Amino acid sequence: MKSLLALLSILMASAMIAILVHAQTAPPATTTSLISQPLIQEGILSVKLAGDLNLGMTENEAEAEDLLSAAGIAPRNGDAKY
């Protein structure tokens, strides 16, 4: 009985060592997928899009959104605050 208890103790200790050896000490690095697109803020997109479409040059996000809205460019779902 003592030998069985000793064997179980050794097996449990070796299992715990294996678990501790493979434990992560730091959070995994965030990597982006090769097919995912980078996220861009809505206002920054509005400024860039207004400039690229020659609707007017502005650095003000609200003005860029107004320019796009006047040109009939708005999101389908209406989430933008135009």
C-alpha positions as a LaTeX table, in Angstrom:
\begin{tabular}{lrrr}
\hline
Residue & $x$ (\AA) & $y$ (\AA) & $z$ (\AA) \\
\hline
Met1 & 0.00 & 0.00 & 0.00 \\
Lys2 & 2.86 & 2.37 & 0.82 \\
Ser3 & 4.53 & 1.64 & $-2.50$ \\
Leu4 & 1.28 & 2.42 & $-4.36$ \\
Leu5 & 0.93 & 5.71 & $-2.48$ \\
Ala6 & 4.56 & 6.59 & $-3.24$ \\
Leu7 & 4.06 & 5.76 & $-6.93$ \\
Leu8 & 0.93 & 7.91 & $-7.12$ \\
Ser9 & 2.75 & 10.79 & $-5.40$ \\
Ile10 & 5.62 & 10.58 & $-7.89$ \\
Leu11 & 3.22 & 10.48 & $-10.84$ \\
Met12 & 1.27 & 13.49 & $-9.56$ \\
Ala13 & 4.47 & 15.44 & $-8.92$ \\
Ser14 & 5.79 & 14.71 & $-12.41$ \\
Ala15 & 2.47 & 15.75 & $-13.92$ \\
Met16 & 2.54 & 19.02 & $-11.99$ \\
Ile17 & 6.10 & 19.70 & $-13.13$ \\
Ala18 & 5.09 & 19.12 & $-16.75$ \\
Ile19 & 2.17 & 21.52 & $-16.37$ \\
Leu20 & 4.33 & 24.19 & $-14.74$ \\
Val21 & 7.07 & 23.90 & $-17.35$ \\
His22 & 4.61 & 24.56 & $-20.19$ \\
Ala23 & 2.69 & 27.34 & $-18.42$ \\
Gln24 & 2.61 & 30.71 & $-20.17$ \\
Thr25 & 4.27 & 33.50 & $-18.22$ \\
Ala26 & 3.31 & 36.30 & $-20.61$ \\
Pro27 & 0.19 & 36.94 & $-22.62$ \\
Pro28 & 0.42 & 35.69 & $-26.19$ \\
Ala29 & 1.57 & 38.23 & $-28.73$ \\
Thr30 & $-1.29$ & 39.67 & $-30.73$ \\
Thr31 & $-0.74$ & 38.99 & $-34.34$ \\
Thr32 & $-2.97$ & 40.05 & $-37.13$ \\
Ser33 & $-4.03$ & 37.73 & $-39.83$ \\
Leu34 & $-2.56$ & 38.25 & $-43.25$ \\
Ile35 & $-6.04$ & 38.67 & $-44.68$ \\
Ser36 & $-7.47$ & 41.00 & $-42.06$ \\
Gln37 & $-7.65$ & 44.70 & $-42.79$ \\
Pro38 & $-6.43$ & 47.29 & $-40.30$ \\
Leu39 & $-9.10$ & 49.17 & $-38.40$ \\
Ile40 & $-9.43$ & 52.88 & $-39.03$ \\
Gln41 & $-11.49$ & 55.42 & $-37.12$ \\
Glu42 & $-14.57$ & 56.76 & $-38.84$ \\
Gly43 & $-13.49$ & 60.41 & $-38.72$ \\
Ile44 & $-10.03$ & 59.68 & $-40.11$ \\
Leu45 & $-11.61$ & 57.70 & $-42.94$ \\
Ser46 & $-13.97$ & 60.61 & $-43.66$ \\
Val47 & $-11.09$ & 63.09 & $-43.90$ \\
Lys48 & $-9.09$ & 60.82 & $-46.18$ \\
Leu49 & $-12.06$ & 59.90 & $-48.36$ \\
Ala50 & $-13.18$ & 63.52 & $-48.79$ \\
Gly51 & $-9.67$ & 64.48 & $-49.89$ \\
Asp52 & $-9.27$ & 61.49 & $-52.23$ \\
Leu53 & $-12.62$ & 62.21 & $-53.90$ \\
Asn54 & $-11.70$ & 65.91 & $-54.34$ \\
Leu55 & $-14.71$ & 67.01 & $-52.30$ \\
Gly56 & $-12.56$ & 69.42 & $-50.34$ \\
Met57 & $-9.46$ & 69.43 & $-48.21$ \\
Thr58 & $-10.09$ & 69.56 & $-44.49$ \\
Glu59 & $-8.52$ & 68.20 & $-41.33$ \\
Asn60 & $-11.76$ & 68.55 & $-39.40$ \\
Glu61 & $-13.61$ & 65.23 & $-39.16$ \\
Ala62 & $-17.05$ & 66.84 & $-38.85$ \\
Glu63 & $-16.48$ & 68.97 & $-41.96$ \\
Ala64 & $-15.30$ & 65.91 & $-43.90$ \\
Glu65 & $-18.42$ & 64.00 & $-42.85$ \\
Asp66 & $-20.57$ & 66.94 & $-43.97$ \\
Leu67 & $-18.80$ & 67.04 & $-47.35$ \\
Leu68 & $-19.39$ & 63.33 & $-47.84$ \\
Ser69 & $-23.00$ & 63.59 & $-46.75$ \\
Ala70 & $-23.62$ & 66.48 & $-49.17$ \\
Ala71 & $-22.20$ & 64.29 & $-51.95$ \\
Gly72 & $-24.62$ & 61.51 & $-51.01$ \\
Ile73 & $-22.01$ & 59.27 & $-49.42$ \\
Ala74 & $-23.21$ & 57.73 & $-46.17$ \\
Pro75 & $-23.11$ & 54.28 & $-44.57$ \\
Arg76 & $-25.98$ & 51.94 & $-45.35$ \\
Asn77 & $-26.74$ & 51.09 & $-41.76$ \\
Gly78 & $-26.82$ & 54.73 & $-40.67$ \\
Asp79 & $-24.39$ & 54.29 & $-37.78$ \\
Ala80 & $-22.40$ & 57.36 & $-38.70$ \\
Lys81 & $-23.26$ & 60.58 & $-36.91$ \\
Tyr82 & $-23.70$ & 62.72 & $-40.02$ \\
\hline
\end{tabular}
